[in-house]
Amino acid sequence: MAVADALAVAKAKDVTLDERKIAQLDDAGDEGVDIVFKDGLRARAALLVHKPPTGVVAADLVIELGVDIIEGTDSLVKRNDPFGRTNVRGVFVTGDVGTLLE
């Protein structure tokens, strides 16, 4: 599922997306995590997810091999789980540069 699709589903389920910079995280025990933002405001969350920006180090190699990439990205590779198989026989992707084939 593309990130935009996942965000749409999350918003439909009343999930809050907050892109403020975080200064500190404090354990709130069974209630989740307390977030202290750089602006000094606080919030509590039962679940906190972070997806840092990623990219392929050898993007030229991906292009040369003819590996399918996700439209709208420079080099995010399409993959089939559970083993990270790509559209090119014998080429596999691991880590944050691959996403499931749609």
N, C-alpha and C positions, 0 to 999 in steps of 0.2 A: 504494500500500500504506500503510495506517495505521501510525503510529509504533509502536503496541503490537505489531502484526503483525511489523514489521521487527525489533523487539527480540526477539521470540520466535524468529525465524529466526536472528538473530545468536547468541543464547544456545545454540541447538541446534547451532551450528557452533563452539562453544567460544570465543566472543568474550567478552571481559571488559568489563563495564560498570562504570565507576568514577565516582562523582559527587562525589568530593572536589574542593575548590578547588585550582587550580593556581597556584603561585607563579612558576614559571619553566620555560621549555622550552629544552633544549640540543640542538644538532645532534649526532646519533650517527653521522653519515656514512651508509654503506650499510646500517647496522643499524637505522635509523629515527630516533626522537627520544627523548631522555631527559627524563622529566617529574619536576620537583621539586614536591611538593605543599606546601601551606601548613603541614602538620603536620611537615614536614622529611623525610618518607619519599620515596623515589625509585622510579621504575619506567621500563622501556624499552618502547616500543611501535613496531611496524612501521607502524601506521596510527593516526592520531588524528583523531577526528571531533568537531566541536562544532556544536550546533544551538541558537543563542540563542532566547529566547522572542520571538515576533513576534505582530503583530496588525494588523488593518485600522484605519487612521486614520479612515476615513469609514464606520464600521460601519453607521450609519443609512442611508447611501446604498445599501449592499449589500442591506439589508433592503427598502428602498423599491423597488429595481429588481427584486426577486424572484429574485436570484441564489441558486442552491443553495449552502448551506454544509454543512460536515462536522458530523454529529451529535456532540454532546458538546463542541463548541467554540463560542465566542462569534461568531466571524466568519471562520474559515478557509474560504476559497472553494474549491469543487470546480472543477476545470479539465480541459480536454482538451488534450493536447500534439499537435503541436509548437508551437502558437501561443498557448496559454493561453485558448482559447475557453471560455466558460461556457455554461450552459443558456439564457441570454438572448441572442438574436441581436444581434450588434453589440457585445456587452460582453465584454471580454477582461481577464484578470488577469495580473499580472506579479509577479515577486519572490517573497518568502517567504510571502505571504498565500494562495497558491494551492497546491493539491495535485491530483494526478491523480484523475480520476473513477474510482470503483471499479465 
